[in-house]
Amino acid sequence: MKTIILSTMLIFLLATSCKNEDGKKTDSTDKPKEKVEAFTVDSKGLEINDIYFSLNDTKNKIEEAVAPFGSRLYVVMNEFKGFKEVEGKYKLGSKISLYDGEKLLRQTEDLFANDEGIKVEDFSNIYAYIDIYYPVVEGKEYKFVSELWDKNSENKASVVGIFTVKGKAPGDFEVSINNASYAAILLNKGDEVAVDNVYHPGELIKLIVEGFSGFVNNGEGYSFVGSHNVTDEQGNIIVDNTSQEISIEKMDRLFSSLPVYEVPKSATIIWNVNFKDNNSDAEITVKTKIRLEP
């Protein structure tokens, strides 16, 4: 058995291998806008007869479409009919989007763009997942859209699932952005995603901007300035503005680090982080509150 994984930042799609029990091909029919559990499926020649949400892995099926902040929400799709076999393979196309109402938050390109096809005997399931980070917020409804199409025919389907988020992001982010975009913002404690906003001496705070784009490649890579400063809640400077010239060949994320040293008493600090492109006017500034404890 083989698992084929295709991904973009924070939105992933997996085509998994598992032979159909009968090994037979079936004809497809158009079934527009039918309900499959909590999902709406708009099918034009491509049927998906089993769809469900799963939390943190593909086996943890949930009946209520609620995703805790910081979790991984899977959409598991099974029982397909309508992919056309050519030379023993299926050729798929897929694009995944996340919406807040009508506002697009994240979107992938074709996740199978560079795929040469999947052997028929190696395919029956598709798993897609989204990591739940800012800008999603507690209590709001979000729309997950998975578009699938068959590159060997005109058959296609669109799957729409609605879910809500439970729990707040560590840190209250304020984001200012110019001619750029991002998928998500999160805080880490060292290499682990932070589940709270309290830090202690010896810990490393990381602010990460995932799925970032907008800076201009000058032919040799990307060149930009990263800077930050730290104040207390009254605006008094704790760490004065420091900046660094950065050059990299590839870009899909930005991050800044802040080590925690001595903390004489509990305090709330304001961390301001800025990234500015040297080759354009693209820029992003993130402001967040951090709680420090001895």
PyMOL commands that set and color helices and strands:
alter all, ss='L'
color gray80, all
select helices_A, chain A and resi 120-122
alter helices_A, ss='H'
color red, helices_A
select strands_A, chain A and resi 3-8+11-16+31-36+39-44+47-55+66-68+72-81+89-90+92-100+103-107+118-119+125-131+141-150+156-166+174-178+184-189+192-193+198-199+204-210+222-232+237-248+253-259+267-277+283-292
alter strands_A, ss='S'
color yellow, strands_A
deselect
rebuild
show_as cartoon
